Amino acid sequence: MSNPFVRIVEPLDPKQPLKKFFNLSKLEDVRYARLPFSIRVLLEAAIRNCDEFLVKKGDVENILNWKVVQHKNVEVPFKPARVILQDFTGVPAVVDFAAMRDAVKKLGGDPEKINPICPADLVIDHSIQVDFNRRSDSLQKNQDLEFERNKERFEFLKWGSQAFKNMRIIPPGSGIIHQVNLEYLARVVMDQDGYYYPDSVVGTDSHTTMIDGLGVLGWGVGGIEAEAVMLGQPISMVLPEVVGYKLLGNPQPLVTSTDIVLTITKHLRQVGVVGKFVEFFGPGVAQLSIADRATIANMCPEYGATAAYFPVDDISIGYLIQTGRDKEKVMCTKKYLEAVGMLRDFKNSSQDPDFTQVVELDLHTVVPCCSGPKRPQDKVAVSDMKKDFETCLGAKQGFKGFQIAPDRHNSIVKFNFEGCDFELAHGSVVIAAITSCTNTSNPSVMLGAGLLAKKAVEAGLTVKPYIKTSLSPGSGVVTYYLRESGVMSYLSQLGFDVVGYGCMTCIGNSGPLPESVVEAITQGDLVAVGVLSGNRNFEGRVHPNTRANYLASPPLVIAYAIAGTIRIDFEKEPLGINASGKMIFLKDIWPTRNEIQAVERQFVIPGMFKEVYQKIETVNKSWNALYAPSDKLYTWNPKSTYIKSPPFFDGLTLAPQTPKTIEDAYVLLSFGDSVTTDHISPAGNIARNSPAARYLTSRGLTPREFNSYGSRRGNDAVMARGTFANIRLVNKFVDKQGPQTVHFPSGETLDVFDAAERYKQAGHPLIVLAGKEYGAGSSRDWAAKGPFLLGVKAVLAESYERIHRSNLVGMGVIPLQYLPGEDAGTLGLTGRERYTIIIPEKLKPQMNVQIKLDTGKTFHALMRFDTDVELTYFHNGGILNYMIRKMAS
């Protein structure tokens, strides 16, 4: 079938044959001219796939009529141009593909039909940990240990790259997925199969939105949904509302992009943007570099939006050239965007589109700030940090409280480290990490940190030796310009040596603290602090022994490391006193914006990017030496504790089973608000007394060999035992934090996994009760797979974060939502009741269903299957079952 929207145009590149691109619905159509730029990308994707198999012409009309239908739950398909994955989510995706090939073969189909159709890039960045720091060989030692721990996982991924077409692996040590995407993988405009069209991407990591800063529409999806996209299934989505975020003015001289994004995060959490696009516009956008915009877009999940889009402008085009992209292709990109009306001039208000809602921020009002101690949206001005922390110490246990008795606020614990005596107190900094693509992708803040380090060393300041300092850049380019500009040696003198190229401390791979430090923290029950330039600081995520964690810009990370405490007022108190007895204040060593920009202009050049990225796939010798079998079907090793065939497809038949009413379910756990995917499926250390640890010990492993939950995501036996295993879990059924619950038939308090096993053996279904923002945080699919394996049939919550709801749908777990004005409290639910959830024979999107309790009480809840496609997945027991049946038939 010919596509009615194709338009043949003169070649944009005179050296190439005649090209085609898609007439984005007749540029003279006034509806198109008023569409938000992010919606124009959705429109283009619909037009590009307008044939009898994927998209109806009516879908194109619906998108054109966005202003009219945006509030009406109109379902539209979206087929992105690319998929990106990181290894924590990539390994389970490849495991699923391998198992799906087995399942298709068993059902009589061709197993090789299970193969990515659209290009997929998998960047290995989540495996390396900060085991070694403050030494010149830290990088090599951490990388060697990474390979020692993960050799089996890496061999499996290498098999996947050979067994599946269209799947490229970026080896360990290359950088962080979103920074590599920004600097290297992103095209902005695709030139494929004779067509030009806008680049777009979904990724199995929630911070995929970082690429929105370059003008590539992208967002995070669950691994389950990404697998379906890779196999050619469009994403079924409700046409989103678009919040216009107008930026005005210029940032103050001491303000960084980190300060701006933390301010925006708090603001948009207050506005409420879950499930919506945010699109930035206004003259203030023109004051921001692409790295600044990428920092803002990166933290989109923290403010809850689906996407945080900055349309392409001339600064975007300049960034492509700065990062070493081919100049001729970049010029073609610009010509194409001009031709279809998608090149933005932020100073020209006549280009401003219609939005659902407009909110504003004057950049001049932003002040230096941090966020914490437990959530990214809890912004605190640096000038208020000391007072705020001291208030949190005594406040009731919660997001802004630790409930420390007043007579213990000034407790001090003495300890010895490497032969010297030190003291720790509440607020002492024990981790200071320049980490995460959120900030290491931005030369201005990284060079700012380097220049601050230089001035600090020259002023005679040092960092206490017990503080775990580290620098984990998002790409090799960062090290290149830090070294060339002469600041790397000063960072090293303060303890900020390069420890690896990966996510590291940002995702909880912070490695161990010195034993004497841990003992002092435990002895005094101290609220010790981690300061990091990352994007998340949920409880238990960064390190088990840092109860308070603050997000800060790289220069502030160094400043707090030098101070050694969060309880400091930088305006009134010195950072330290040098050997000459002189007090050194932060203002004495803070570099000016002009200083930073001068260094950036001189040392951040295209040649660096070209040199680093031209050898990115071949530079890792350890990766090159790995052996991988060439078989198209994977040979599962029953002795493996990393890679295991999952049970998701056991007993799968060609015909789907009719969903049944859930009868007399017990409540496994009862939660309050803001339960994150870190709470549901932690990525970090495996506690030695946990069900997962007991399983690994039974397989002959020692604690040193446990690795992390994230690295074990290819093994369902470990991950099921790791579900709800976060040490900071707050379950209303038990009196203290921890991964335990009450098994109601016996009245015993058990580890969550052990309780779930007892229920399963007795044939009892389970549900989970929760408050607002259930499933906030990372896109990890195991936060849905794990509960599914525990026997959880449904979750009843006040609201969901977008990706997690999608993941529950993908696993066939029913996301139920209290009706407006109702919650567990208003309905008088204790969680000790038994719940029967009536599943009608005929289902429709977003319908109300009846829930009956064994107490005789009855109420209704909203079933959050939002589209007809999601109901199709539910009828099949999940999206992967649907794809297997589709491929097998």
N, C-alpha and C positions, 0 to 999 in steps of 0.2 A: 504493500500500500504506500502510495506516495504521500509525503508529508505536506499538507497544504500551506505550511508556514515557511518553507525553505525559500530563501532568496539568494540567487546567484549574484555575486558582486565582482567588481574588478579586483584582481589580486592585491592584497595589502602589501605583500612582499613581491616586488617585480621579478625576483629570481625564481619564484615558485609558480606553478600552474594556477589556473583560475580556481578560486576558493568559493565555498558556500558558507553562509551563516544564516541564522534563523532570524527572520523578521520579527522582532519582539513586538508582535501585535500592532503593526502599523503605527509608526512613530507619530503620525498625525492624530492618533486617538487620544483625546484629552484625558481619558482614564489612565493611560500609561504614564503620561507626564506628571500625574499627581501621586503615583505609587511610590511608597518608600523604596529605596534602592535595594534593600534586602528582599523585598517581595518581588522585585524585578528579576532577581536571580531565580526565585522559585518559579516565576512565570516562564523564564527561558528554559528551565529544566522540563517543565510540563510540555512546552512546545517541542523541545528536542525529542521527547519520547511520545509524541502524539501519533500513535498508531493503534491498531485494534487490540494489541496485546497489553499495552501499559496504560495509556492515558486517553480519556475521551475529550472531544472538543469542548464539552461542557466544563471540564476542569479548567481549561484555559480561560473560559468566560468567568468562572467563579473567581479566579485569581485577579483578572482584570477588574472585577467588581468588588475587590477587597474592601473598599471603604464601606460598602453596603452590607457585606456578608460576614465581616470580621467577628461579630459577636454571636453568630448563629451556628457555631459548631460544624461548619462546612468542612468536609473531609477532602483533602487533596493529596495526590501522590508526589513524592519527591525522590528522584533518583540521582544521588550525588555522583560527581565525576570520579572521585577517588575514596579510598578507605585507608586510614592509618591505624596502626596498632602499636602498643608497647608490649614488652614480653610478659608482664604479670597478667595482662588480659589476652595477649597473643598466644601464649602456650595453651590455655584452655580452649581457645578458638581452634587451634590446629588439632588439639585432642578431639574436639567435637567433630571436626571435619573427618578425621581418621575413623572415628566411631560411626559417623554417618555413612562413610563409604562401606563399612562392614554391614550396616543395616540395610542399605540399598541393595547390596549383593544378596543378602538373605531374603529380601522380598522379590528377588528375580530381576532387578534393574541393573543398569550399567553403573558401577561404582565411580567411574571417572567423570560422570556427570556432576559429582560433587567436586566443584572446582571454581575458584574465583573467576568471575566474568569481568568485573571492573578492576583496575589496578589497585593493588594493596601493598603498602610499605609497612614493614614491622621493624621498629627500632628497639634494640635491646638496651634499655637504660635503667631498669628497675632492680637489677640484681646486685649491683656493687654496693658494698657497705663501708662505713668509716671504721674499719678495724684498726687502721694505723693512721696517725696524724702527727703533726709537729716534727716531722723528719723528712729529709730530702728524698728518701726512697718510698714515701707513703704511697704514691700513685702506683708504682710497680708492685708493691706488696699487696695492696688492696685488689689490684687486677689479677694477680696470681691466685689470691684466695677466692676471688669471684669465680675463676675457671675451675678451681679445685672443687668448690661447692656445687657448681651448676653445670658441670661437664655433660651430664646426662640430659639436662634440659636443652642445652645448646646443640647437642647432637640431634635431638628430636626436632628442633627448629630448623636445623640445616637439612634434615630429611624433608621437612615440609616445603622448604624453598625449592627442592628438586622434584618432589612428588606433585606439587601443584603449580600450574601455570599462573602467570600474572601476580606472583607473590615474591616480593623482594625483601631480603633481610639486610638491615643495616647492623653490622656487628657490634659487640660490646666495645666500649671505649670511644665511641664516635660522638656521643653527646646525648642530649635530652630530646625526645621525640618532637616536641612542639618548637623547640629552637631550630632543630634540623629541618623541620617543615618550613619554618619561616625563612631561614637563610638559604635553603637548597631545594627542597622538594616542591614547594608551591609554585604553580605556573602563573596564576592570576587569570590568564586566558589559555584554554586548552586549544591545541592545534592537532586534531586527530581525525583520521579517516576522511580527510577532505573538508573538515568543518572547523570553524572557529566557534568557541562558546566559553562562557565564564567557568573558571575553575570553581569547584565546590567540593566539600569533603565532610565525611563523618568519621569519627574515631572512637576507639574503645577506651578513651580516657576523657574525663569530664573537661579537662582544660584544652581540648581540641579547639575551643573557641578562640584561643590565642591568635589563630590565623585570620580571624575576623579583622584584626588590626591592620592587615595588609590589603583588605578588600576582598578576601576569599571567604565566601559564606561557609561556615563550618560549625559543627557542634558535636558534643559527645553523645554517644548512644551506648546502650548496654552491649556487651560482647555478643549476646544472643542475637540481637537485632542487626548488629554489624555483620554477623555471619550470613544472615539472610540477604543483606544488601550485596555482599560479595558474590552471592550465588545468583544475583540478578533481580531480587525482589525489591521493588520500590518501597520507601518508607511511607507508611500511611499516617498522615498527620492532620490535625485540625488546623485550618488556616489561622495563623496566630495574630493576635493584636500586636501592634508595634508602638512602643513607647519612644518618642523622640526625646533625646537627651541633649539639650542645647548647652554648648560650652561657650563661655564668654570670657573676655579679659586675658591677662597674662599671668603665669605663675610667679610668685615672689622668688627672689634670687636664691633663697636657701631651701626651697621646696623641690622635692624629687618626684619622679613619676610614681614611686611607691606611696608617697603621701597622697597623691591625687587618687590613686586607685583605692586606697583604704577609705578615703572620704566618700568616693562614689559608692563603694560597697555598703557602707552604713546607710547612705542616703537611699539607695535603691531597695535595700531590705525594708526600709520604712515605707517606701512608695508601694512595694509589692509588685514584683514582675515575674513571678513563677509562671512558666508556661508561655511567656511572651518574648518577642524579640525586642531588643533595645537597639536603636540606631542613633549614632552620634552625628550631630550637625552643629552649625554655628561657627562664627569666626574664630573661636577659641581652638577649634580642631586644627586649624592651620598653624597654630603655635606648637603643636605636638609633633615630634618625630614619629616614624613608624615604630621604633622601639618603645616609645612612650605609649602609643596606641595599643601595641601588642600587650604591654603590661596591663593596661586597663581591660582589654578583651580577655586576657588570660584568666582573670578572677571573676569572669561571668558566672561560673557555678556558685561562687560565694555570695553573689547577690541574687542568685536564683533564676536568672533569665535563661532562655534557650540559646540565644545568640546575642552577641554584643558587636554590632557591625559598624565598621568605618568604611564607607564607600571609597573606591579608588580615586585618588587625585594625583596631581603632579608630584607630590612628595612620595607617594607610593611608587610611581614610575622611577623617581630618582633612587629609591631604596633598591629596586631591582638591579640598577646599574652599579650601585655601591657594593652590592653583595656578589658581584661578578657574573650576573646573568648575561647571556648573549645580547649585545646591543641591538642587533637587527631584529631579533625576536621581540625585544622590549618595545621597539618602535612600532612593530606590527600590533602588539598588544594595545598600545595607546591608540592607534588608528581604529582598531576594532571597537574599543570602548567608546570613542567619540562617535563612531558610526551608529551605534545602537543606543546612544544617550545614557551611557553608564559611567562617564568620567565626570567627577564631581569638582566643583569649585566652591569651597566652603565659605568663601567671602561673598558669594553671589546669592543673596537671599531669595532671588526669583527661582532658584533651583530647589528651594526647600519643598519637600513633598508634604502630603497630608500624613498625620499620625493619629493614632488612637488617643494619645495623651501626650502632652509636652511638659517636661520638667527642666529646670535650668540649674547650672552651677557656674558661678563666677570663679574662675581659676585663681583670681587674686585673693580670694577668701580662704584658700587652702593653707594650712599650717603644717609644719613637721609633726608627724604622728606615728603611733604604733597601733597594733590591734591585739587585744587579748583581755584576760589571760587564757580564755578557753574557746573563743570563737572569732572568726575573721571579721565579722561585722561589728565587733565591739571596739570601735576606734577610740583611742585616747590621745589627746595632744601630748607631745613630748613634755611640754611645760607642766602637765598635770600627772605625769606617770608616777612619780613618787607618792603623791597623795592618793591617787587612785588605787595603787597596789596596797597601800596600808589600809585603805577602806575595805578592799577585797579580803584582806587577811581575817578580819573579824566578822564580815558579813555572813549571812546564812549560806550553807552549802548550795551552790548553784553556779550558773554561768559566770557570775561576778562575785563569788564568795567561796571561802575555804573554811569558815567557821573555826578559826583558831582562837582559843581562849585569850582574853586581853592580857593576862599575866604572862603569856608566852610569846607575845609579839616581838620581843627583843631578845629571844633566846639565842645563844651562841654555842656552837659546838666546835671544839678544838680538834684538829687532826693533823697527822703527819703525812707529807707527800714527798717522796724522793729525798728523805732526810731533813726536810725543812718543816717548820710548824706553821699552820694556817688556821683560819677560822671560817666557818660557814654560818650563815644566818638566814632567816626568811628573806627571800628576794635575792640571794646570792646567785650570780650567773655561773652555771656549770657547763652550758653548751652555748657556743656562739658560732653559727654556721652561715657562711655566704653560700647560698644554695638555691636551686630551683630555676627553671626557665623563666619564671615570672620576672626575675630581676637580672639574672646573669645574661639574658639576651640583650640587655640595654647597656651599650657602651658608656653612656653618661653616668649611670650610677656605679658601674664597675670601675671606671677610671676615677670617679669621685672617691670611691673607697680606697683606691690605690694611692691617690694624692693625699688623702687624709692619713693613711698609714705612713707615707713618707714624712709628712710633717710631724706626726706623733713620734716616730723614731728619732728624727732630728731634734725634737724637744726633750728627748730622754725618757719617754713613756714606754711602759712594757705591759704585757698581759700576764697575769698570774699563771704559773705553769700547769696547775691542775685543771684549768678551764679547757674544755675540749673544743678547740678551734678547728675550723676546716674551710676549705674553698673547693667547691665542686661545680665547675663551669658547665654550661649547657652545650658548649661546642669547643673544639680546639682553637677556633678563631679568637676566643676570649683570652686564652693563655698567650696566644701570638701577640695580640696588641698590648696586653699587660707587660709582657717581657720587652717588646720593642720600645715601649714608652718609658721603660726604666723603673716601673713601680713594683714589679714582681718581687724583687729582693726585699723590699720594705714590708710587703705583706707577709713574706716568709719569716722575717725577723719578729713579727708579732704573732706568729704561729699559724698564719693562714696560708699554709702550703697547699698546692693542688693535691687532693686526695683521690680524685676520680672524675670521670665524665659521665654523670648520671644523676638521678634524682636524689639519692642518698638521704640526708637528714630530713628533707622535705616530706618524704613518704615514710619516715620512721626507720630508715636504714642508717641510724646514727651510731650504731656500734656501741660497745660497752663503755661505761664511765670507769675511771680508776676505782678499785675496790675501797680504798680509804675514803673516797668521796661518797660512795654509795652508803658505806657504814655510817658516816657522819650525818647524812640526810636521814637515814632510817632511825638512828639513835635519837635525833632531835625532832623527828617527825616534821622536818622542815619543808616549807614550800620553796623548793629550788626552782631555778628559772632557766629556760632555754630561750635564746633570741636567735631568730633565723629570718633570712630574706625569702621565705617561702610563701605559700598561699593558704595553708591550713594549719590550724593549731588546736584541733579537737583534743579532748582529754585522751590520754593514753597513746596518742599518735606519734609524737616526736620521740619520747623516751619514757619508760615506766617511772623513772625517778624525777622527772621534771613535771611537777603538778601545774606550774604556770608557764605558758609559752607565748611569746610575743612575736608578731610579724613586724618586721622593720626593714628599712632600706639598707643596702650593704654598708654605707658609711656609718649608720647608726648601730649596726651589728658590731662593728669594730669599736665604736665609742663605748657601748655597754660592756664589751669584753675588757677594755682598758679599765673602766670604772669598777668592774667586778661585781656590780650590784645594779638592780633595777631601781633601788631606793636612792635615787640621786636627782637633784634638781640642777640640770646643766647650766642654768642661768646664774645660779647662786653658788654652786659648789664646784670645785675643780675636778677634772678628770683624774688628776694625780699630781704628785709632787716629784719633780725630777731630782737627780743626784745633787744639784746645786741648791736644793731647797725651794725652788721656784714653783709656784702654783700654776698649773697649765689648765686652762678652761677649754671647753669644746670650741667656742668661738675663735680661739687662737689658732686652731688647726683645721677648721672647716674650709674646704676649697671653694672658691667663687665659681659661679656658673661660667664666667669668661675663661677662667683657668681650664676648666674641664673641656669646654668647647674647643679651645685652642689645641689641646692634646688630641682630642677626638678627630679633628680635621686633619691633623698631621699623620696619625697612626692607624686609623680605621679605614683601610683602603681595599679596593676590589681584589688586588693581587692576593691578599691574605685569604679571602674566601675561596678563590679559585684553587690556591695551593692546598688548602685543607680538604676541600670537598672532592677534588678530582681523584683522590686516592682513598676516599672514605670506605669503600667496599672491600678494599684489599689490604689495608695497612695493618690489620690485626693478625699477626703471625699465628697466635694461638688458635684463632678462629679458622684460619686457612688450613691448619693442620688437623682439624677435626674430621673424623670419618663419619659418613652418613650413608646408610643403605639406599639403593636406587629403586626398591620395590614401590609400586603404587599403593599397595595396601600395607599398613604398618604392622609389624610383628611385635605384639605386646609382650613385654617381659614381666612375668608374674612376680619376680623378685624386686621389681622397681618400686621405690617409695616416692618417686617424682612423677612418673608417667603411668597412668592406669586407664584402661578402657572404662568409661563412665557407665552407670546403669540406666541412664536416661531413656535408652531405646530398647531395653530388655522387654521382650514380649510384644513389641510393636506390630500391629496388623495393618494391612492396607486400608481397611475401613475404619474410620474414627469411631470412638465410643461416645454415646450420648452423655453429656455432663449430668451428674446426679446431685440431688440435695445432700448437703453436708449435715449429717445427723449427730446430735449430742457431742459436739466437739468440746474438748477441754481447752482452756487458755494456757498456752505454754509460758507466756511472758506478758506483763502489763507495764507499759512505758508511759512516760510523760512526753514533753515536746523535744524536738531537735535530736532525735535518735539518728545517728549518722550511719553510713555504710561501714565506717570504721568500727562502730559498735557492733554491727551485725556480722561483719566478716573482716576481722583485723588483718592487716598486711604485715605487721611487724613480728617481733620475737614470739617464739612459742614457749610459753611458761612451762617450767619443769614439772609442775604438778597438774597439768592440764590433761584432758582426755587425748588430745593430739600427741602430747609427749608420751603418754602411756602406750599409745599405738606404735609410735616410732621406736620406743624402747623395746617393745615386743618384737619388732623387726630387726633388732640387733644394733640400733644406732645409739650413739652416746649424745649427750646434750650438745656437745661441740658440733655435731653433725646435723642438728635439727634444722639449721638455716631458718628461714622465715616462712610465715604463712603465705606470703605473696609468691615465694619461689615454689611452693607446694601446690599451686592451683591446678596442676595437671593430674593431681591425685585426689579423687573424691573422698577417699577414706579419711585423709587428713583434713580436708576442707569441711566435711560434715561435722567432724569433731571440733573444728575451729569456729563453727558458726555460733554467734553470740558469746565468744570467748574473750571479749575485751575486758581487761581488768578493771576498767572504770565504768562498766555497765551498771546502770541504776534500774533495777527491777522492783516494782512496787510490792512484790510478794515477799521480798527478803529485806532485812534491816540494814544491810551494808552493801557497799559497792562490790561488784564482782560477778563472774559469769555463772551464777547459780539461780535456781528457781525451786518452787515447791511442786512436788509430785502429789497432786491432790488425793488420788485414791489411797496412798499410804501415809500422806502427811509429812513425808521426808523432804528435807532440803538436799538437792543433788546438783551436780554440774548439769548445765542445760542439756548437753548431749545425752547424758545418762538418763535424765528424766524423759527426754523424747524417745529414747530407745524403749523404755518401759511402756510408754503409751503405745508405741508402734506394735510391740509384741502382744499387747492386749487388744489391738485392733481399734484403738481410739484415734479419731482425727483430731487435729490441733488447729488453733487459730492464735493470732497475736493481736493484742490491743495496743494502740499507740495514740499520741497526741498530734500536734502540728508538725509539719516539715519532716515527716517520717521518710528516711532514706536520703537525707541530705548528704552532700559530699561526693565522693568518688563514684565513677560509673561502674564499679566492679560488679560483674554479673553473678559472682558467687554470693553476693548479698541476697540474691533471689534463688540461686541454685541450692545454697546451703539450707535455708528454711524448707525448700521443697523436699530435700532428702531427709530432713527431720520429721516430715509428715505434716507440715503446715499447709493447710488447704486454702486459707484466706487470712488477710490482714484487715483489721478495722481501725482506721485512723481518721483524725480530723482533717489532715491534708497530706499530700505526698510531694516530694521533689520529683521533677519530671522523669529523669532517667530511671530512677528506681521503680516508679510505677510501671514504666515500659518493660523493665526487666521482669517484674512480677508477672505481667501479661505474657511475656515470652516464655515463662516457665509454667504457665497454666495455673498460677496462684492467683486467687481472686482478690483484687484491690477494692475493698469496700470503704466508703467514706460516710461519716456521720452527716445527717441532713443539717442544713443551716440552723444555727442556734442550739444544736444538740452536741453533746459529748458524753463521755463515760460518767462524768459528774452529774449532769442534768438528768441523765437516764437512770442514775442510781446503780451503775454497773460496778461490781467489785472485782470481776475477773474470776471469781470462784464459782460462777454459774457454768452450766453447760449450754452450748449454743447450737441451734439447728437453723441453718441458712437455706431457705427455700429457693431452689433454682428452677424457674419456670421452664416449660417446654419451649416456648417461643421467647427468644431473647432479642433485645434491641439495645443500641448504644445508650449508655448513661441512664439506664432504667433503675427504678427503685425496687428493692427486693425485701421480702419479709424475713425477720429474724425472730425466732421463738426461743425463750429461755426455759430451763427446767423449773424455774420458779413460777412459771405461768405468765410472765411478762412478755409482751410482744412489741416490737418497734420495727421501723424501716431504715434502710441505708441505701445510699447510692452505689450502684455497681459501676466502677470506673473502667469499664471497657468503652473507650471513647469513640471508636469507629467500627464500622462493619467488618473491616479487615481484622481488627483485634478480636472480635467475636469469632471469626473464622479460626484464628489461632487457638482460642479457648476451646472450641469444639474439637480441635485436633490434639488437645493436651499440651499446646505450646507451639511456638513458631518453628522449632527445629523438626518436630514431628510432622508438621505441615509440609516443610520443605522436603523431607525424606519421602513422604507419600507422593508429593508432586514429581520428584525425580524418578521414583520407582515405577510410577504409572505412565 
